[in-house]
Amino acid sequence: MAFLPVTHVLFDMDGLILNTEDLYTVAFQNIVSQFGKNYTYDLKLKLMGLQTHETAKMVISELELPMSTETFIEESKKQFEILFPDTQLMPGAKRLIEHLSKNNVPIGLATSSSKDSYDLKVNKHHTELFSLFPYKTFGSSDPEVKNGKPHPDIFLVSANRFPDKPKPEQCLVLEDAVNGVKAAKAAGMQVVMVPDPRVPKHLTTDATLVISSLLDFKPELFGLPPFDE
């Protein structure tokens, strides 16, 4: 398959740069366990990439929880404050971000997380790495992002944050979630997917390219500077 050259790269965060998808599972299971429910991987697949309030509404609806959206969000925040400060980097993330930054490739962060959630995940261990992103868009707290993934809003808003306003076809998105891939495609962008191994293969077909780890990413496929040997 031939890939088109790009000039700008947009990164998702949860499950792509940081291992927070595992932590979300722990947090949500801790909440729903109070009601004898299970937070299944099938449900998680539907939620990945959604904004905070969308996630809360869907969990409550799917599991028929006797609680309000606001209560679920408050309970989640308590869990996150315990779990998120010790997030770990996913394989290859640091190497790729530093490589693109060093080679003056414009990069941006496009995460469905809120600014508060981002701070919890990043401030203890990862501020230096994330400082390499001059442009960050927080989907759950940015008024310009009207709709969460799979809608294209976050990637279109993020691309518009670059001073030279690249066209969608000039942007490459890096994502782990099915909803994120759909959002990137809806935005008219190419998207490299690094899915959790449990994601069924038929749900990855919208991606321009599927790889098992960011360690496998070859920037030169998209006209970007290759890694030094």
N, C-alpha and C positions, 0 to 999 in steps of 0.2 A: 504494500500500500504506500502511495506517495503522500508525504506530509508537506504542508505549505509552510514556507518560512515565516517566522514571527519576530516581533521586536520587543514585546512586553510579556511578562509572565505574572499571573495571578495565582496565589496560593490559598487554598483552604487551610484551616488550622487543625481542627479536631479530627484525630484519626489519621491525619496526613503528616503534620509536623510533630504533634504531641499525641501521647497515648491516651488521651482523655476519653475516647469512646469506651474503653474498658471501665473507666471511672464513672462515667454516666450510668453504665449498666449496674454497677454496685450501688450507686446513689438511689436510682429509681427502684431497684429491687428492695432496698432497705425501707422505702416508703410504702410500696404496695404490699409488702409482707405483713404489715399491720392488719391488712384486710384479707389475708390468706390467698393473695394473688401472686402470679408469676409474671415477671417482665421477660417475655420471650424474645428470642432473636428475630423472629418474624415481625413482631411489633417494632422492635428497634429499627429494622430495615425501613419501615414506613416513616420513622421519625427523623432519621439522620439528615441533617441539613435544614430542618425546620427552625423557625424562630421560637423563642422561649414560650410565648403564650400559645402558639400553635401546638407545640409539643405537649404542654400541660393539658390542653383540651382533648387531644387525641388519646393520651394515656387514660385520662378519666373516663372518656367515652368507651374506649375499647375494653377496659377492664371493669367498667361499671363501678367506679369508686365513689363512695359517698362523701365527696369533698369538692370544694369549689376550685376553680382555676387558680385563684389567688392563694388559697391554702397550699395547693400543690407546689406552686412556685416558691412560697416561703419555706416549705419543708425541704425543697430541693436546695435552696440557698444554704440552709444549715448543713446539709450533707456536703455540698461543694466546698464550704469553708474548711471542712475536715480533710477532704480528699484531694482537692486541686493543687494545693501548694507544692506537692511533691511529684508533679508530672514529669514524665521522662520523654526525651526526644525519640522520634521514630527513626529507624535505620536510614541513613543517607540524607536526612533532612538538613542537618547542619552543613554538610559538605556542599550540597547543591545551592543553598541560600548564599553561603559565603562565596562560592564560585561565581554565581551570577552577579553578585554585588561587586566583587573584585573586577569583573570584566565589564562593569558599567551597563549591565542589562537592567532596564527599569523593572522593578519588582513591586508588587503590592500584596497586601493581605486582605482576603475577602472571606471573613468568618461570620457565621450566623450567631456567634456568641455575642453577648452584651459586653460593654466596656468593663463592667464590674467583674464579670466572669473571666474575661481576658486577663485582668489584673491579678486575679487569684491564681491563674494558671502560669503566668509568666514572671511575676515580680520577684519570686524567691530565687529562681535558678536561671532564668532564660532572658533577662533584659538585654544583655549584650547582643545576643543573636537577633532578637526581634527589633533591635534598634536599626538593623540593616534594612528594614522595611520603611521607606520614607512615607508611604501612603498605606493607611489601615482603614478598613471599613468594617464596622461592627453591626451586623444585620439586625440584631435584636434591640439596639438602642440608637440606630441612625434613622432620623425621620425621613431621609430620602429613599430608604429601602422600604417600599410600601408592602411588598410581599416577599415571603421567604422562599427558599428553594423548594420545589423545582421551577419556580418563576425566575426569569432572568435578571430581576432587578439588581441583586447585589453585584453581579459581574459588570453590568452596564454602569452602575454608579461608581464601582471601583475603577473601571477603565477611564472614566471621566475625571478621576482625581489626578491622573498623570497630567503634567502641564501641557504636553503636546497632543492630548486628546486622541489617542490611537483609535482606529476603527476596530470593530469587533474581530475582523479577520486577522488583525495584527497581534492579537492577544492569544496566549496559550494559558489554559487553566489546568492546574494540578489539583486533583480531587480524589477522595476515597469513597464518597457516598453516591448511591444511585441517584438521589434527588439532586445532588450537586452536579453530576454529569448532565442530567436533564436540563438543569438551569443554564449550564455553560453552552449546551447545544442550542437552547432556546435563544441565548444571547448572540448566536452566530459565531461562536468561538470554538477552536479545536480544544480538546480536553484529553489529558492523559489521566487514566484512572489507576489508582493503587488500592484495589479493594481488599477488604478483609477476606481471608481464604474461605470463609463460610458463605460469602455472597454467591448465590446461584449464577452460573455462567450466563444464562439467558438474560440476566439483568445487567450485564456489562456491555451489551452489544452497541449501545449508543455512543460509547467512548471512541475517540479517534485511535487511541492506543491503550492497551491494558498491560501493566507490568506488576510484578509481585512485590517490588520494593523500590523506593527512590534510588537505591544503589544501582538499579538496572537502567536508570534513565540516561539516555544519550542525547545531550543538548543539540548536537550537530544534526540530528534528524529533523530538527525544526529551524535550522539555520542559525543556531546559537553557538557561541564559542564552546569547543569541546573541552573536556577535562584534560589537564596536563597529565601525560603518562607518568 
